[in-house]
Structure formats: C-alpha cells, structure tokens
Amino acid sequence: MNEAEGLRQRRPLRPQVITEDNTAQETKGGSTYSNKVFRMTLMTLAVSLIIPLFGAIVLLDCPIDPQPISFKEPPPLSSALEPNFKLRQAERLFENQLVGPESIANIGDVLFTGTADGKILKIEDGQIQTIARLGHGPCGTSGDEMTCGRPLGIRVGPKNTLFVADAYYGIFEIFPSSGEVQRVVSSKVPIEGKNLSFVNDLTLTRDGRKIYFTDSSSKWHRKDYCLLIMEATDDGRLLEYDTVTKEVKVLMGGLRFPNGVQLSPAEDFVLVAETTMARIRRYYVSGLMKGGEDMFVENMPGFPDNIRLSSSGGYWVAMSAVRISPGFSMLDFLSEKPWIKRIIFKLLSQETVMKFVPKYSLVVELSETGSYRRSLHDPDGMVATYISEAHEHNGYLYLGSFRSPFISRLNLKDV
C-alpha cells in the first residue's frame, strides 16, 4: 500500500459538538430510566400490599354475618331538631370517680347508678358510696365484663327498692339501706328456647307487679354491641315478668337491638327503642289494643338508646349516635352493603370501628304522641359525650353515659 492509498483509507475524526439538544436527549433518557425504576418500585410495593390484603379478605374469618337493611333518608335537622349547643351548658359531675353510668334513678334527692365495673352506686350530698356488686372481681377492663357484670337499666320500685337489669346476670332487686341483693330473673334460664344473652333495660308498673324488659340479643353479649349493630341481627325481644306468678313471657320478637323501654304514664303501652333501625316501637299491654303493636316514631335523627318520662308528659330519648342530614352517616351508608361490612370486620376490631363514629351528642324530647318537641345538641361532644340516657329530676336533666367517666347535669331553665 502506498502512502496515497493509506491516506484515503484513514477517515479523519470529526469533532463532537455538544448542543442543548444533545443534553436534553441525555436528560430525557435518564428521566425515562428513573420513571421506569419509580414505576417498578411503586408496582412492587402495591403488589406486596395488595396480595396480603386480598389474602386476608379471602382467608380470614368474619365475626359477623351481616344482613342487608334499608333506611329512609334521615330527617332534616330543622325546626324542633335544629342544631344548637344547649348540651354544652351542662356540667360534669364526679369526673373520673366513676365510669359508664349507663342509667340513673333517684329516691328523693339521692341518685343511684350502675357502672362499668359492676357496681351499684349511691350518690348523696356529693359523696359516692358502693351499695352492691352484681358480679365478682377482679374488674377494670372490658374483658372482665362477663364476670364483673354490667348494670344497665335501673329503676325504683314501689317500696323504694332498686330494680336493675344486668347485661350478663339478669334482673335484680336491691335494697339500698342494707345492700341486700335478690335475683329476680336469671339470664342462665332460657326463655322460650332462647338465651338471655344481653339483658338491657327495664320498666315496671306502679304497683310493681309487672316488669317489662329487653333482651337485645340471644347471640351477642353487651361487650359485642358494635357487632350486633353491624350484623343487624333480628333476635332481640321484649319480655314481661310477673312478680306474683314468677312467669316470664315474650311479648315481641324479631327485634333488631331492642334497647331502652318505657311504660306510658297510663300504663297502657310500652315503648321500645329498636336501636339498629333508628326507631321506637309500641306494644300495648292493656286496654282494647292489648297485645297489638305499632310504630311510635320511625326514621329518627339518630339511633335511640334509653327512653325516660319527661315532666311535660312526653319522653326523653338519648341518641347513641346520630344520622346527620344533610351529611354522611356511616351506618346508613353500610346498611345495604353487607360485603363492605364483612371486609371491615375482617380487618378491623370493633374498638377501631367505633373511632369512626362522630362524637355528636343528641337528646330529643318527644310528645305523648311521638312528635318532636325539642332537641338538645353538642355537635362535637365537647361536654356531654356518649349519652345513653336523659333522666329528669327536680328541674335538671341528668345524662348517663355508656362509657364516659362522669355524669352530666343540665339545668332545664337554661335551655
């Protein structure tokens, strides 16, 4: 090869010119790679979360077998139901000296209540005294309820004794002066083939002969009340106990969480709060309608708990939770979606689910015919929380609670 041919075969090196287009292309290539890495990482994380979650949904047992139920649109909060802050004028009594004073009764100016640790308390002149215990210790946690007992509804009989419904043990008569306790109805004895698993509230005639009481479920216990509501179990009953014949009979069955009960002033009917269905039913115990039943109030603005007489001849009803309109109600939303309920209770405990229930406190006063007279609100539950009962005495409304560590008292002259 001569020198000329060698020069022809060598190609001169061209200088590389760096421009903005080159830089953008390199940046784009790097960015594309980073995006791919990000997408792959995100996808890996999603799969690592979704697969166990899907496995849990498929494989884990659900503690409830929810039944679909339907509600009407909640009533608008207007007129007698207009939101206000009247419950914020209440004062807290004996804060952190008792827990869960579900129901309240009085003999003169002496108050009585039952608490979460199974005690029956007497409150006189600002002092708290334990007069009885229905179960046995140790007590202190929710897991102890079934042995400690859980007093719920409490009433005063014609001889100034107390009648108490204990969720686990049945119905008792208590003599306040001596602390003597006598069991009236045992929850260990099935009634018409079904257990008394959740004895709740009671009301009695003026002569003390008849006691009407609710058994909220033959399947669920009080400690599982959230499961009872979410399952919408229809195994609750209204029962009658005759203190002379010692017989117990079922008056109403097929109820979804029957809760508070109240005999009318004329003693011709009993009102029953059907909590899961947000309504109050009526059962006639005397007169021409005896043995019949009808609806007293339906589609309420909340889920009713205890019912008590008001001085105006009507009824005080405490709402355990509310149905805001306009607004969002979790229970209304889930009512016709059993499959969502199953997923929720496969993944979350009932204590966790309860944290999603708004702390909106509401008490309504009904007329003798079931119309709304007025309502008392605490929209954020700042003062009176988790109200289970409104007991009127001497111009005050004493507010019981199924979990708060105090009793609230509202001067009705202020509202």
Residue pairs with C-beta under 8 A, 6 or more apart in sequence:
53 347
56 346
56 347
57 343
57 346
57 347
60 346
60 347
61 346
62 342
62 345
62 346
63 227
63 345
64 227
64 230
64 231
64 341
64 342
64 345
65 231
66 230
66 231
66 232
66 338
66 341
66 342
67 231
67 232
67 233
67 234
67 338
68 232
68 335
68 336
68 337
68 338
69 232
69 256
69 276
69 277
69 335
69 336
70 335
70 336
71 277
71 278
71 299
71 323
71 332
71 335
72 298
72 299
73 325
74 278
74 299
74 301
74 323
74 324
74 325
74 329
74 332
75 81
75 299
75 300
75 301
75 325
76 325
76 326
77 83
77 301
77 324
77 325
79 372
80 364
80 371
80 372
80 373
80 374
80 375
81 301
81 364
81 372
81 375
82 375
83 377
83 379
84 375
84 376
84 377
85 377
85 378
85 379
86 376
86 377
86 378
86 410
86 414
86 415
87 361
87 363
87 376
87 377
87 378
87 383
87 384
87 399
87 408
87 410
88 378
88 382
88 383
88 384
89 383
89 410
89 411
89 414
89 415
90 378
90 383
90 384
90 397
90 399
90 408
90 409
90 410
91 408
91 409
91 410
92 383
92 406
92 407
92 408
93 406
93 407
93 408
93 409
94 123
94 128
94 406
94 407
95 405
95 406
96 405
96 406
97 128
97 405
97 406
98 113
98 115
98 121
98 128
98 405
98 406
98 407
99 115
99 116
99 117
99 403
99 404
99 405
100 115
100 116
100 401
100 402
100 403
100 404
100 405
101 113
101 114
101 115
101 121
101 400
101 401
101 404
101 406
101 407
102 113
102 114
102 115
102 150
102 151
102 152
102 153
102 306
102 388
102 389
102 400
102 401
102 402
103 113
103 114
103 151
103 152
103 153
103 154
103 201
103 306
103 388
103 389
103 391
103 400
104 111
104 112
104 113
104 154
104 389
104 391
104 398
104 400
104 407
105 111
105 112
105 113
105 154
105 155
105 156
105 162
105 391
106 112
106 156
106 391
106 393
107 156
107 160
107 176
109 124
109 394
110 122
110 123
110 124
110 176
111 122
111 123
111 124
111 393
111 398
111 407
112 120
112 121
112 122
112 123
112 131
112 154
112 156
112 162
112 176
113 120
113 121
113 123
113 151
113 154
113 400
113 407
114 120
114 121
114 134
114 150
114 151
114 152
114 154
114 164
114 166
115 121
115 151
116 142
116 145
116 150
116 403
117 139
117 140
117 144
117 148
118 133
118 134
118 135
118 137
118 139
118 145
118 148
118 149
118 150
118 151
118 166
119 130
119 132
119 133
119 151
120 130
120 131
120 132
120 133
120 134
120 151
120 154
120 162
120 164
120 174
121 128
121 129
121 130
121 131
122 128
122 129
122 130
122 131
122 176
123 129
131 174
131 176
131 179
132 174
132 179
132 181
133 148
133 149
134 149
134 151
134 164
134 166
134 169
134 172
134 181
135 147
135 148
135 149
135 166
135 168
135 169
136 147
136 148
137 144
137 147
137 148
138 144
139 147
139 148
142 223
143 223
145 167
145 168
145 221
145 222
145 223
146 168
146 221
146 223
149 166
149 167
149 168
149 169
150 166
150 167
150 168
150 222
151 164
151 165
151 166
151 167
152 164
152 165
152 166
152 167
152 199
152 200
152 201
152 222
153 164
153 165
153 200
153 201
153 202
153 203
153 213
153 260
153 261
153 306
154 162
154 163
154 164
154 165
155 162
155 163
155 164
155 202
155 203
155 204
156 162
156 163
157 163
157 173
157 204
157 208
158 206
158 207
158 208
159 208
160 176
161 173
161 174
161 175
161 176
162 173
162 174
162 175
162 176
163 171
163 172
163 173
163 174
163 184
163 202
163 204
163 211
164 171
164 172
164 173
164 174
165 171
165 199
165 200
165 201
165 202
165 213
165 214
166 172
166 187
166 199
167 198
167 199
167 200
167 221
167 222
168 187
168 199
168 221
168 222
169 183
169 186
169 187
169 199
170 183
170 184
170 185
170 186
170 187
170 188
170 196
170 199
171 183
171 184
171 185
171 199
171 202
171 211
171 213
171 241
172 181
172 182
172 183
172 184
173 181
173 182
173 184
174 180
174 181
174 182
175 181
184 211
184 241
184 243
185 196
185 199
185 211
185 213
185 241
185 248
187 195
187 196
187 197
187 199
189 196
190 196
191 215
191 237
191 239
191 248
191 249
191 250
192 249
192 250
194 218
194 235
194 237
195 218
196 215
196 218
197 215
197 216
197 217
197 218
197 219
197 220
197 221
198 215
198 216
198 217
198 220
198 221
198 222
198 225
198 228
198 236
199 213
199 214
199 215
199 216
200 213
200 214
200 215
200 216
200 222
200 258
200 259
200 260
201 213
201 214
201 259
201 260
201 261
201 306
202 211
202 212
202 213
202 214
202 261
203 211
203 212
203 213
203 261
203 262
203 263
203 270
204 210
204 211
204 212
204 263
205 263
205 267
206 267
208 243
209 242
209 243
209 244
210 240
210 241
210 242
210 243
210 285
211 240
211 241
211 243
212 238
212 239
212 240
212 241
212 251
212 261
212 263
212 270
212 285
213 238
213 239
213 241
213 261
214 236
214 237
214 238
214 239
214 255
214 258
214 259
214 260
214 261
214 272
215 236
215 237
215 239
215 258
216 222
216 225
216 228
216 236
216 257
216 258
216 259
217 228
217 233
217 235
217 236
217 257
218 235
218 237
219 228
219 233
219 235
220 227
220 228
220 231
220 233
224 350
225 257
226 350
226 353
226 354
227 345
227 350
228 257
228 276
229 257
229 275
229 276
229 303
229 331
230 334
230 341
230 344
230 345
230 350
230 353
231 341
232 256
232 276
232 335
233 256
233 257
234 254
234 255
234 256
235 253
235 254
236 253
236 254
236 255
236 256
236 257
236 258
236 274
237 250
237 251
237 252
237 253
237 255
237 258
238 250
238 251
238 252
238 255
238 258
238 261
238 270
238 272
238 283
239 248
239 249
239 250
239 251
240 248
240 249
240 251
240 285
241 247
241 248
242 248
251 270
251 283
251 285
252 258
252 272
252 281
252 283
252 293
255 272
255 274
255 281
256 274
256 275
256 276
256 277
257 274
257 275
257 276
257 277
258 272
258 273
258 274
258 275
259 272
259 273
259 274
259 275
259 304
259 305
259 306
260 271
260 272
260 273
260 304
260 305
260 306
260 307
260 308
260 317
260 318
260 389
261 270
261 271
261 272
261 273
261 307
262 270
262 271
262 307
262 308
262 309
262 315
263 269
263 270
263 271
263 285
264 270
264 271
264 368
265 309
265 313
265 368
267 285
267 286
268 284
268 285
268 286
268 287
268 289
269 282
269 283
269 284
269 285
269 286
269 289
270 282
270 283
270 285
271 280
271 281
271 282
271 296
271 307
271 315
272 280
272 281
272 282
272 283
273 280
273 304
273 305
273 306
273 307
273 317
274 280
274 281
274 304
275 303
275 304
275 305
275 320
276 303
277 298
278 298
278 299
278 300
278 302
278 303
278 304
278 323
279 295
279 296
279 297
279 298
279 299
279 300
279 304
280 295
280 296
280 297
280 298
280 300
280 304
280 307
280 317
280 370
281 293
281 294
281 295
281 296
282 293
282 294
282 295
282 296
283 292
283 293
284 290
284 291
284 292
284 293
296 370
297 366
297 370
300 317
300 319
300 323
300 364
301 319
301 322
301 323
301 324
301 325
301 362
301 364
301 375
302 319
302 320
302 321
302 322
302 323
302 362
302 364
303 319
303 320
303 321
303 322
303 323
303 331
304 317
304 318
304 319
304 320
305 317
305 318
305 319
305 320
305 387
305 388
305 389
305 402
306 317
306 318
306 388
306 389
306 390
306 400
307 315
307 316
307 317
308 315
308 316
308 389
308 390
308 391
308 392
309 315
309 316
309 392
310 316
310 365
310 392
311 392
312 365
312 367
312 373
313 367
313 368
314 365
314 366
314 367
314 368
314 373
315 365
315 366
315 368
316 363
316 364
316 365
316 366
316 389
316 390
316 391
316 392
316 397
317 363
317 364
317 365
317 366
317 390
318 362
318 363
318 387
318 388
318 389
318 390
318 399
318 400
319 361
319 362
319 363
319 364
319 387
320 386
320 387
320 388
320 402
321 331
321 357
321 358
321 360
322 329
322 358
322 360
322 362
323 329
323 331
323 332
324 358
324 360
330 356
330 357
334 340
334 341
334 344
344 353
345 353
358 381
359 380
359 381
359 385
359 386
360 377
360 378
360 379
360 380
360 381
361 377
361 378
361 379
361 381
361 383
361 384
361 385
361 386
361 387
362 375
362 376
362 377
362 378
362 387
363 375
363 376
363 387
363 390
363 397
363 399
364 372
364 373
364 374
364 375
364 376
365 372
365 373
365 374
365 375
366 372
366 373
367 373
376 397
376 410
376 415
378 384
378 385
383 408
384 399
384 401
384 408
384 410
385 401
385 404
386 401
386 402
386 403
386 404
387 399
387 400
387 401
387 408
388 400
388 401
388 402
389 399
389 400
390 397
390 398
390 399
390 400
391 397
391 398
391 399
391 400
392 398
392 412
395 411
395 412
395 413
396 409
396 410
396 411
396 412
397 409
397 410
397 412
398 407
398 408
398 409
399 407
399 408
399 409
399 410
400 407
401 407
401 408
